[in-house]
Protein backbone atom coordinates (compact mmCIF):
# COMPACT_ATOMS: atom_id res chain seq x y z
CA UNK A 1 0.00 0.00 0.00
CA UNK A 2 1.61 3.23 -1.21
CA UNK A 3 -0.54 5.50 0.98
CA UNK A 4 -2.02 7.21 -2.08
CA UNK A 5 -5.75 6.65 -2.47
CA UNK A 6 -7.88 7.03 -5.58
CA UNK A 7 -11.62 6.84 -6.05
CA UNK A 8 -13.48 5.34 -7.74
CA UNK A 9 -11.63 2.18 -8.74
CA UNK A 10 -13.78 1.66 -11.80
CA UNK A 11 -15.94 4.03 -13.79
CA UNK A 12 -18.12 3.19 -16.76
CA UNK A 13 -19.80 6.01 -18.62
CA UNK A 14 -21.02 7.06 -22.04
CA UNK A 15 -19.52 9.29 -24.71
CA UNK A 16 -20.15 12.96 -24.14
CA UNK A 17 -20.38 12.62 -20.37
CA UNK A 18 -18.29 14.24 -17.65
CA UNK A 19 -16.54 12.45 -14.78
CA UNK A 20 -14.40 13.40 -11.80
CA UNK A 21 -11.55 11.29 -10.48
CA UNK A 22 -10.32 11.89 -6.96
CA UNK A 23 -6.91 11.43 -5.38
CA UNK A 24 -5.61 11.77 -1.83
CA UNK A 25 -1.81 11.96 -1.58
CA UNK A 26 0.35 10.35 1.08
CA UNK A 27 0.41 12.19 4.37
CA UNK A 28 2.91 15.03 4.12
CA UNK A 29 3.24 14.97 0.33
CA UNK A 30 2.71 18.31 -1.34
CA UNK A 31 2.99 17.30 -5.00
CA UNK A 32 0.32 15.43 -6.92
CA UNK A 33 0.80 14.10 -10.44
CA UNK A 34 -1.75 12.64 -12.85
CA UNK A 35 -0.81 10.03 -15.46
CA UNK A 36 -2.81 8.24 -18.12
CA UNK A 37 -2.04 4.65 -19.13
CA UNK A 38 -3.52 3.39 -22.38
CA UNK A 39 -2.60 0.55 -24.69
CA UNK A 40 -1.59 2.77 -27.59
CA UNK A 41 0.00 5.70 -25.73
CA UNK A 42 1.58 3.91 -22.79
CA UNK A 43 2.09 5.87 -19.57
CA UNK A 44 1.84 9.61 -20.14
CA UNK A 45 2.13 12.52 -17.75
CA UNK A 46 -0.89 14.78 -17.69
CA UNK A 47 -0.42 17.45 -15.04
CA UNK A 48 1.26 18.24 -11.71
CA UNK A 49 0.14 20.31 -8.76
CA UNK A 50 2.33 21.47 -5.91
CA UNK A 51 0.73 22.79 -2.73
CA UNK A 52 -2.37 23.93 -4.55
CA UNK A 53 -0.69 25.48 -7.57
CA UNK A 54 -0.35 24.04 -11.06
CA UNK A 55 3.33 23.30 -11.60
CA UNK A 56 3.66 21.45 -14.89
CA UNK A 57 1.49 20.38 -17.77
CA UNK A 58 2.00 17.48 -20.09
CA UNK A 59 -0.15 15.93 -22.79
CA UNK A 60 -3.41 16.97 -21.20
CA UNK A 61 -6.36 17.60 -23.48
CA UNK A 62 -8.32 20.85 -23.22
CA UNK A 63 -11.35 18.75 -22.27
CA UNK A 64 -9.47 17.68 -19.13
CA UNK A 65 -8.78 19.84 -16.11
CA UNK A 66 -7.51 19.33 -12.60
CA UNK A 67 -7.15 21.11 -9.31
CA UNK A 68 -5.61 20.60 -5.91
CA UNK A 69 -7.53 21.68 -2.85
CA UNK A 70 -6.29 23.21 0.44
CA UNK A 71 -6.32 19.78 2.08
CA UNK A 72 -4.02 18.69 -0.79
CA UNK A 73 -6.37 16.19 -2.35
CA UNK A 74 -6.72 16.52 -6.10
CA UNK A 75 -9.43 15.99 -8.67
CA UNK A 76 -9.11 15.30 -12.38
CA UNK A 77 -12.14 16.33 -14.41
CA UNK A 78 -12.72 14.73 -17.81
CA UNK A 79 -15.49 16.15 -19.99
CA UNK A 80 -17.04 15.49 -23.39
CA UNK A 81 -15.70 11.99 -23.08
CA UNK A 82 -14.72 10.04 -26.18
CA UNK A 83 -14.09 6.33 -26.67
CA UNK A 84 -10.36 7.03 -26.81
CA UNK A 85 -10.38 8.40 -23.28
CA UNK A 86 -10.84 4.88 -21.95
CA UNK A 87 -7.70 4.24 -19.92
CA UNK A 88 -6.23 3.70 -16.49
CA UNK A 89 -5.69 7.03 -14.72
CA UNK A 90 -3.06 7.14 -12.01
CA UNK A 91 -2.40 9.69 -9.36
CA UNK A 92 1.04 9.86 -7.77
CA UNK A 93 2.42 11.97 -4.97
CA UNK A 94 5.81 13.05 -3.69
CA UNK A 95 7.17 15.08 -0.79
CA UNK A 96 8.11 18.10 -2.83
CA UNK A 97 10.22 19.17 -5.69
CA UNK A 98 13.68 17.89 -4.80
CA UNK A 99 13.85 14.66 -6.73
CA UNK A 100 11.81 12.55 -4.39
CA UNK A 101 10.23 9.35 -5.50
CA UNK A 102 6.70 9.41 -6.81
CA UNK A 103 4.36 6.91 -5.18
CA UNK A 104 1.39 5.79 -7.19
CA UNK A 105 -2.20 5.16 -6.22
CA UNK A 106 -4.08 2.07 -7.39
CA UNK A 107 -5.56 3.92 -10.37
CA UNK A 108 -9.05 4.51 -11.71
CA UNK A 109 -10.11 2.37 -14.66
CA UNK A 110 -12.28 4.52 -16.95
CA UNK A 111 -14.35 2.84 -19.63
CA UNK A 112 -16.22 5.04 -22.10
CA UNK A 113 -18.95 3.24 -24.04
CA UNK B 1 12.69 16.12 -25.08
CA UNK B 2 13.78 13.10 -23.15
CA UNK B 3 12.91 9.63 -24.38
CA UNK B 4 13.15 6.21 -22.76
CA UNK B 5 13.46 3.00 -24.76
CA UNK B 6 12.91 -0.52 -23.55
CA UNK B 7 13.85 -2.78 -26.43
CA UNK B 8 12.59 -6.04 -24.92
CA UNK B 9 8.78 -6.22 -25.03
CA UNK B 10 8.87 -9.60 -23.27
CA UNK B 11 11.36 -11.60 -21.24
CA UNK B 12 11.17 -14.89 -19.37
CA UNK B 13 13.26 -16.40 -16.61
CA UNK B 14 13.29 -19.62 -14.62
CA UNK B 15 12.53 -19.37 -10.95
CA UNK B 16 15.72 -18.80 -8.89
CA UNK B 17 17.65 -17.64 -11.97
CA UNK B 18 18.87 -14.13 -12.83
CA UNK B 19 17.44 -11.88 -15.51
CA UNK B 20 18.45 -8.46 -16.82
CA UNK B 21 16.01 -5.96 -18.31
CA UNK B 22 17.40 -3.29 -20.61
CA UNK B 23 16.66 0.42 -20.75
CA UNK B 24 18.28 3.24 -22.70
CA UNK B 25 17.40 6.89 -22.60
CA UNK B 26 18.15 10.04 -24.49
CA UNK B 27 18.80 13.34 -22.77
CA UNK B 28 21.03 16.39 -23.00
CA UNK B 29 20.88 16.96 -19.26
CA UNK B 30 23.70 16.05 -16.90
CA UNK B 31 21.67 15.72 -13.71
CA UNK B 32 18.59 13.52 -13.57
CA UNK B 33 17.00 10.53 -11.87
CA UNK B 34 16.22 7.09 -13.20
CA UNK B 35 13.68 4.64 -11.82
CA UNK B 36 12.36 1.16 -12.33
CA UNK B 37 8.68 0.58 -11.57
CA UNK B 38 6.93 -2.77 -11.41
CA UNK B 39 3.31 -3.23 -12.47
CA UNK B 40 1.88 -6.64 -11.49
CA UNK B 41 -1.47 -7.89 -12.76
CA UNK B 42 -3.17 -5.85 -10.03
CA UNK B 43 -2.07 -2.79 -12.12
CA UNK B 44 -0.56 -1.06 -9.08
CA UNK B 45 2.65 0.85 -9.95
CA UNK B 46 5.34 -0.11 -7.44
CA UNK B 47 8.69 1.66 -7.18
CA UNK B 48 11.49 -0.90 -7.37
CA UNK B 49 14.68 1.13 -7.41
CA UNK B 50 16.02 4.65 -7.98
CA UNK B 51 19.34 5.98 -9.27
CA UNK B 52 20.68 9.54 -9.17
CA UNK B 53 22.77 10.36 -12.21
CA UNK B 54 25.49 12.08 -10.16
CA UNK B 55 26.14 8.89 -8.20
CA UNK B 56 28.61 6.51 -9.80
CA UNK B 57 27.65 3.68 -7.48
CA UNK B 58 24.92 1.44 -8.80
CA UNK B 59 21.79 1.28 -6.67
CA UNK B 60 20.79 -1.98 -5.01
CA UNK B 61 17.60 -3.02 -3.25
CA UNK B 62 17.73 -6.61 -1.99
CA UNK B 63 17.51 -8.87 -5.08
CA UNK B 64 17.23 -5.89 -7.44
CA UNK B 65 20.25 -4.00 -8.72
CA UNK B 66 20.99 -1.70 -11.61
CA UNK B 67 23.83 -1.26 -14.03
CA UNK B 68 23.98 2.47 -14.71
CA UNK B 69 26.22 3.49 -17.58
CA UNK B 70 25.91 7.28 -17.85
CA UNK B 71 28.07 7.73 -20.93
CA UNK B 72 26.17 5.05 -22.78
CA UNK B 73 22.83 6.33 -21.39
CA UNK B 74 21.98 2.83 -20.28
CA UNK B 75 20.12 1.75 -17.14
CA UNK B 76 19.50 -1.98 -16.88
CA UNK B 77 17.75 -3.81 -14.05
CA UNK B 78 19.06 -7.12 -12.75
CA UNK B 79 16.77 -9.38 -10.78
CA UNK B 80 18.57 -12.13 -8.89
CA UNK B 81 17.02 -15.31 -7.51
CA UNK B 82 13.82 -14.64 -9.47
CA UNK B 83 10.58 -15.44 -7.70
CA UNK B 84 7.10 -16.12 -9.05
CA UNK B 85 5.98 -12.84 -7.52
CA UNK B 86 8.43 -10.95 -9.75
CA UNK B 87 6.23 -11.64 -12.76
CA UNK B 88 4.98 -8.24 -13.92
CA UNK B 89 5.44 -5.41 -16.37
CA UNK B 90 8.57 -3.43 -15.63
CA UNK B 91 8.83 0.22 -16.63
CA UNK B 92 11.96 2.29 -16.81
CA UNK B 93 11.41 6.00 -16.10
CA UNK B 94 13.40 9.23 -16.35
CA UNK B 95 12.99 12.40 -14.33
CA UNK B 96 14.82 15.68 -14.77
CA UNK B 97 16.74 17.20 -11.87
CA UNK B 98 15.16 20.59 -12.33
CA UNK B 99 12.28 22.02 -14.26
CA UNK B 100 9.51 19.56 -14.98
CA UNK B 101 9.26 16.78 -12.44
CA UNK B 102 7.26 14.51 -14.69
CA UNK B 103 8.26 10.92 -15.17
CA UNK B 104 8.97 9.86 -18.75
CA UNK B 105 8.29 6.16 -19.12
CA UNK B 106 9.45 3.49 -21.53
CA UNK B 107 6.87 1.16 -23.05
CA UNK B 108 7.65 -1.60 -20.59
CA UNK B 109 8.96 -5.16 -20.53
CA UNK B 110 6.67 -8.02 -19.58
CA UNK B 111 8.54 -10.47 -17.37
CA UNK B 112 7.35 -14.06 -17.03
CA UNK B 113 8.78 -16.26 -14.30
CA UNK B 114 8.59 -19.97 -15.03
CA UNK B 115 8.41 -22.44 -12.12
Interface residues (C-beta under 8 A of the other chain):
Chain A: X2 X31 X33 X35 X42 X43 X44 X45 X48 X55 X56 X58 X88 X90 X92 X94 X97 X99 X101 X102 X103 X104 X106 X107 X109
Chain B: X33 X35 X37 X42 X43 X44 X45 X46 X47 X50 X52 X91 X95 X97 X100 X101 X102 X103 X104 X105 X106 X107 X108
